[in-house]
Amino acid sequence: EAQVTQNPRYLITVTGKKLTVTCSQNMNHEYMSWYRQDPGLGLRQIYYSMNVEVTDKGDVPEGYKVSRKEKRNFPLILESPSPNQTSLYFCASSLSTGENEQFFGPGTRLTVL
Amino acid sequence: KQEVTQIPAALSVPEGENLVLNCSFTDSAIYNLQWFRQDPGKGLTSLLLIQSSQREQTSGRLNASLDKSSGRSTLYIAASQPGDSATYLCAVRHYSGAGSYQLTFGKGTKLSVIP
């Protein structure tokens, strides 16, 4: 089944404890991205990747890192999480940039205490 | 900067009614527009994708239209059902510089269909 998977689905952590949220897609998509969703603010793009070893900042990149060492995986790294990073995170992928439909993962609900 | 607005923010209708959800965007230079459905605490399910060269797309009881020049899209839901209750999100794909494309979302319309 073609899908985007994220792990973990739920995570509670404490300020300053490094964490990684994994994202994987099995559709051989070139383009992958991370979003966060907050009440009243909607979905905002954190980082995106147009292909392996090609990443760039979205609208709200502060406090996050990403890597794209292989096509199928695009992990989101929080080196030193803070309470303002408590949010619902979504990973998405599409065949390429431009005209293609984006497919979303199920989301990761992160709480930073 | 591209901005996407969805009106109304919430909508409640009786079962069986036809309804229209609205989406507007400020920059008409888009590549496509996508409508999503989001159930509470869940991910996004793609409903319809309209390329910039298209005027509408249909899937079952759903019909989405696009008027790029005026910066508007509508999602028409026919014969609404309680199972249609969800938040509907509109997103436009546009060029964001350096050879990349960005998806900008509206804040959604929360639909409740009353049995």
Interface residues (C-beta under 8 A of the other chain):
Chain A: Y31 S33 Y35 G40 L41 G42 L43 R44 Q45 Y48 M50 D56 G58 D59 F90 A92 T97 G98 E99 E101 Q102 F103 F104 G105 P106 G107 R109
Chain B: Y31 N32 Q34 F36 G41 K42 G43 L44 T45 S46 L49 Q51 L89 A91 R93 A98 G99 S100 Y101 Q102 L103 F105 G106 K107 G108
